[in-house]
Amino acid sequence: MTKVMRKSVWAACGLLAVAAAKPLIAGEAAVGDVFLCHPGGGLPPVEVVVGKRETLGDVFAGEQMDAELAHTELVHVQMRGVTDRPLPEVGHSPFLLDVLQMCEAVAGRSSESLIGDFEGGYAMWKEAALNDGAGFFTVNPADAYWQMLSVTGQ
């Protein structure tokens, strides 16, 4: 391999690395995608796996609502802290899709299946949303994860 060829290969690798690290553009997250979210306060990062995408219109199908509100996109995720010690997993949490822009997409990594009771957590959330007005998070998923653990005394 000539010196010029090596430079071309390294330049191409550099472009691939930049492309892989680009921030998420709203709407690109798909079921199975894995993200790494960094909280404030020096806490360890949190791995987030997308389990479901839907709009508020999907959740409240048949209900009258403002068209803009009906198109609000949600992402339902599983979260786990990334440390050298075991940490609890949050089986299901609903977020505004746009908050994933605060996280890094983990290039080349997707999750075939979710661990734990994602579907059960989603069903409980949806029932509460339909009956009691349960909401969704609009903050960095890592900050929400660490707040949940502090509330539960973990």
N, C-alpha and C positions, 0 to 999 in steps of 0.2 A: 504494500500500500504506500503510495507516494505521500509526501508531506502535504500536498494540496488536497488529496483525497481525505487524509486524516482530519484536516481542518474542516472540510465539508461535513464529514461524519459528526465531528464534535459540535459543529454549528447546528446540525439537524437535531442532535440529542438535546442541545440547549433549548431549541425552539419547542421540542416535545415537552421538556420539563416545565417551561413557562406555560404552555397550553394546559398541561395537567394541573397546574396550580392556580389557574385562573379562578376568580370568584364565581360562585353560582349565579347565573342569571335567573331571575324569578321565572318559575314555570318549568325549569329543566329537571327538577327532582322527580324521580320515578320510584315506584315501589321496589324495595331491595337496595336502594342506594345507601351508602354509608358516608357519614359526615363526622368530622372531628370539630367539636365546639370548645372554645377556650373561655373560661369564666374570668371575671374580675377577681381581685383579691388574692392572687397567687395560688388558687386551688388547682388541682389537676384537671386536665381536659376531660371531656365527656364524649363518648362515642354514641352517635345517634343513627338508628336504622329506620328508614321510612317503611311503614307498614301499610299505609293507605293514604290516598289523596281523594279529596272530594270538595264540593262547594257547599256553602251554607244552604243553597237551594236544593242540593241533594239531600242534606240532612232533614230539612223541613219541607220535603216534597208535599205539595198539596196545600201548603200554608200560604197566605198572602204576605208578601214582603217586597220591599223596595228592590228594584232590579239590580242596582249596584251592590246592595247587600247580598242578594242571592248569588252573585258571581264571586263573592269573597272566597278565596281558595284556602283550604285547610290541609294540613299534613298531620297524620297521626303517626307517632314514632314510639320506638322503644329506646331507652337510654341506659347507659352504664358508665360508671367512672373508670378512667384508665389510670390505674396505679398498679404497684407491685403487690398490693394486698387486695383480697376480695372485697368488693363493695356491692351493696344491693342494686338490683336491676329494677328500673321503673318500667313495668310491662306495657303501659299505654299512657300516652299524654298527647293531647291535641294542641297544635300550634297553628298560627297564621303562617302560610307557606313562605311569605317573604322573610321570616326570621332566619331561615336557613342561609340567607346571604351573609349572616354573621359568622358562619361556619365554613370550614374547608371541606370540599368534596374529596373523599379518599379515592384517588384515581385507580382504576382497575380493580376496585373491590366492591362487591355487592353481596348481599346476604340472601341466600336461597330461601331461608325460613327464619321465622322469629322464634326466640326462646321464650318460654313462660306463657302466660295467659294474655296475649295481646288481644285476641278476639273477645274474651270475657270482659276485659277492661274497656274495650271499645263499645261493647253492648251496654255496659253499665253507664258509660258516658252518654251514649246516644239516648238512652231512656231518660236520664237526668236532663239532658238538653231539651228533649221534647216535653217533659213534664214540669221541670223546675227552672229551666233557663240556665243550665250549666254552660260555661263558656269555654274559651280557649286562651292559650298563652300568646302574648305578643312580645315576649322578651327572649333574650339569648337562651337556647335550650340548656346550656351548661349552668347558667345562673338559676334557672328553674329547678334543675336536678339538685344542685347543692342546697337550695332553699328547702326543697322537699325533705332531704335527708336531715337538715337541721331541725325541722319541725317534728320529725319522727324520732329525734334523739340519736341518730346514727352518726 
